[in-house]
Amino acid sequence: MKADLIGAKASVILADGFTGRVIASGSKALYIRGEQGQIVALARSGQPAQTRFLSANLETSKIPTRSAVWSDGKKLSFSDGTIVEFSDASVWHGRGPDSYDVIPSDDLDVASILRGVMDIHSGQNLGLTLKMIHGQDKAEGAHDSVRAYEKTFLRVASDCVRTLAQSSNYRTPGLDIEVGKPLIGLGPGLTPSGDDFLGGMLFALWHLNSAYPSQFRHDTDSIGNLLEYASSQTNQISYAILTDFTIGQGPLPFHDLVEAMLTGRPICKILDCVRLVVAIGHSSGWDMLAGFILGMTMIHEHAIA
């Protein structure tokens, strides 16, 4: 079968000579680890594009974990006989502010967007922390009607997000990024909720720095320290995706969202993008979105007024 799309990083990883094994397999995607530690995913058609993903019309859950995988630069072959040709697939790369005209930073109304997102939030996820990002003392309801381990997870995460939100010196916009270390590997999911939150935050910081380099401080040293810590504190799939976020590469709906914000689209259009973001995974969309919103509030002093 033929791949519909291949991410730019997957295209590089799957160059001639790649060999690896399936390390996780589900109904929406399977993940492959190369002999050199590279991570690439084969996603079922219809899943959002990402830089490490190639997508094809097949049932990914039918390919067993531990299956051998190899590539000759034109097709991906599995030991069960499955072959996915990708030489003619379109290569996808998440666009950034260098590909569109951004509005002045003073016109970026993060506060209204934050309130709109809070109004449509649902579920037990890190979207509950939006209230404290907005400046309220706690995420109301974050500890209600959930199992004991979820209560502990949300409590730890909420405390960490509160500290992050309070760490910014708005006269010199920025975050004490290393305060986020307790979130690494925290919570449920193949990509733990804490990792998703930090990924969304780092994605926002990269795009703000790209859009407004003279106004925004991008603390690359702290990000490097956070990634070094994360390399031993979370699983290899989540770590790989987190590194992509730090260079401004995320799922396609996130690129649509940040472009809508940075080009001054109407709030209704921005919330349409938000709804596509929060549809990602079971809770990953909301977890990533909450971190993204926190990152976006760092652009100027009155972002969350």
PyMOL commands that set and color helices and strands:
alter all, ss='L'
color gray80, all
select helices_A, chain A and resi 8-13+60-62+97-99+105-107+110-120+126-133+148-166+177-183+193-211+220-230+236-246+252-262+267-278+284-299
alter helices_A, ss='H'
color red, helices_A
select strands_A, chain A and resi 3-7+19-25+29-34+39-44+53-56+68-71+75-78+83-85+90-92
alter strands_A, ss='S'
color yellow, strands_A
deselect
rebuild
show_as cartoon
